[in-house]
Amino acid sequence: MADDLILECKNITKYFGGVCANDGVNLSLKRGEILSVLGENGSGKTTLMNILSGIYFPDEGEVLIKGKPVTIRSPQDAFALGIGMVHQHFKLIKIMTAAENIILGMEGEARLHMAKVEEDVRRVVSEYGFDLDPKAKIYNMSVSQKQTVEIVKVLYRGAEILILDEPTAVLTPQETEKLFDVMRNMKAAGKSVIIITHKLNEVLEISDRVAVLRKGRYIGTVETKDATVESLTEMMVGEKVDLDFGRKEPVSPAARIACKDLTVLSPDGRNALSDISFTANGGEILGIAGISGNGQKELLEAMAGLQPSEHGTVVYYPPEGGEEVLTGKDVNEIRRLGVILSFVPEDRLGMGLVGAMGISDNIALRTYRSGKSFFTNRKIPQQLAGSIVERLEVVTPGLGTPVRRLSGGNVQKVLVGREIMAQPTVLMVAYPVRGLDINSSYTIYHLLNEQKANGAAVICVGEDLDVLIGLCDRILVLAGGRVSGIVDARKVTKEEIGLLMTGVTGTPETPAEEPA
Amino acid sequence: MTAIIAFLNAAIGQAIVILFGATGEILTEKSGNLNLGIPGIMYMGGISGLMGAFFYENASDSPNGVIGMLVSLLCALVVSALGGLLYCFLTVTLRANQNVVGLALTTFGVGFGNFFGGSISKLAGGVGQISVRTTAEVYRAPVPGLSGIPVIGEVLFSHGFMTYLGLLIAVIVTYVIKHTRKGLHLIAVGEDPSTADTAGISVTRYKYVATVTGATIAGLGGLYFVMEYLNGTWTNGSFGDRGWLAIAVVILALWKPTNAIWGSLLFGGLFVLDIYLPGLTRATKELVRVFPYIVTILVLIITSKRNKPENQPPESLGRAFFREER
């Protein structure tokens, strides 16, 4: 039994300053198996994998390869031991070809023989069933092709153990299937694969065993065939979680905001959005799906008045009747009508909150205009801050603590909470649960449902299709800056959305009815 | 015909100075270092080569031209390498701003050249009195035999060895960048140092080696100017803007030294055009003199429009590399 263990971690402990990222973690990997490492953000999965790939050095504990203790001090040491890691953020040189990237940093003859390298790469590619042209330049590749290059790079160097860090985060469902096929081929060839993820459905689909981490501690390893979504969530969170989105039927939806032939140019002069037309209804959550960078940001910003549009109009229908053309109005006018954008950027603090200011001051950024007096009214934001902290269970030492020092989830609650306090009639959120743990995510989902029940039109740009399908009433799919379809979230499947995301337009099988 | 041959020779004379500078700067920029100190380093290379030869010729009763050449070559190489090393220490090790360090180095280098140029002029007995003819003759010796061929020999083979060295270095640097493993790693360092670092390439070492080598190549341009173009003499300020033209040629050449050969010839030709264009008045002469600068501006406008990623400057150019916290 023990001799087919290719990798073992014993009692790995790693501190960053005073924070314990890994606390006595044990892990074992068998030859020819796919092991999922599951855990919420901040549970220490990536730290553990970085220890295995030589980026961090553990403070305590040991790593055994094929039963022998080893010391891994650099990525090169890890390579030499047959461990290859594919990072979430690709490490590729854009102007080079796939083959050049694959051999980058390898020792060898001074003169390059690219034709031979390309041939070797082709052999690896066909062995595992990849789809990759070694001569293609990285800058011409899609995200999934770049990921393929990274995986081939690791295999080309003879890795026995592959670590994939959140590989499906950037893929469409179809690309994910293709990746899983390749992973099964690798497993059949006797390679061992560790996949880091927090998507439970994928864990159940691909892996043989699941190791669960929670808050830096090792919870346990289970056979995938004995696991369910509920049991894994419980291991991950430490308590039973109600995974119901709580979606209710929209109450008397009425058109609230509409785009007609909206076209927006990106800074380099291409169309970021082309002829976008849709209507969002009050009392409904409209999801926006798409591979990231397909116009989501531009769409929300154009509607909120942050980006000029080339042509087309955005029309707002106030609840009391009538209509207002938003195109050409400035941001503050649009905000005053109740059209509110809450964009959660990748770095969270980059847009929306000032890191060095406290919660109440950040709220004052929105309220300071409302007062009549020359001086800023600090009382109102203070009260609002107090109620946000209370209702959303924000963990903070005080209202004046710089938000930069709060954890990601708490920052996000403040950001979304502030926008909701303004009682919007149109609430646009982008990636509202990015980086949040499950409990916080559900708090945010419930907030969005509440806004929907209050009659607001909620527009939600999301990454996780399972969430969009469970939460939204209708889903608009963007591909290449165009609307490739608007579907009914109650009837659509993930695969159908996946096809639309790749730009395959046409009538989806379940067209959404446009309520009048 | 004679006028055309004279013009071509003058153009080549200008071009080689620019070519050395451009090749050195291309190698430097490929590592992500934007060394605007190149004009200063060329000054430093020129004056130190001249000083080496001057002191050797003064110290020896019957100076040997070949030894003078070796002494001046060594002095130029060492001093320009030190210039590159200083730049690297400040920008790579201490992570100072590359533009500021580069401009300071140029200001320093020009001052260094003029100061020592003035000093040895004084030693030689007055302004314009320095002359290292014995050494300069070795630098200026044409290719034996071939230079006797009419027209072709006069244009192509009547130059000193440094002309051919400059062309050879440009070809070698192109080859190294394009066809060797080291070249591939160098491109990676200049494009994305953190990726190169993850791949196990020593970013600091590549930046140092490329920048110091680049500086010595550029320094040879200054030496060529003093020895072959000025015939082993010195006048303060005569080097002019050639270093900046070299940096402009880097962009025109799309970071390929072999392209820099044509770019340098174009700039070299424009630089001396006013002397060889017949029928120019004083005023129109001044207009013609502006050509190299107009071309530089046009080049910058045109190149900023091109879209092919390979022809863009190295992506990390001008930025210091901080290895992420480990």
Interface residues (C-beta under 8 A of the other chain):
Chain A: I55 Y56 S74 P75 Q76 F79 K91 L92 I93 K94 I95 M96 E100 I103 L104 G105 M106 G108 E109 A110 R111 L112 K137 Y139
Chain B: H179 T180 R181 K182 G183 L184 H185 I187 A188 E191 D192 S194 T195 A196 T198 A199 G200 I201 P309 E310 Q312 E315 R326
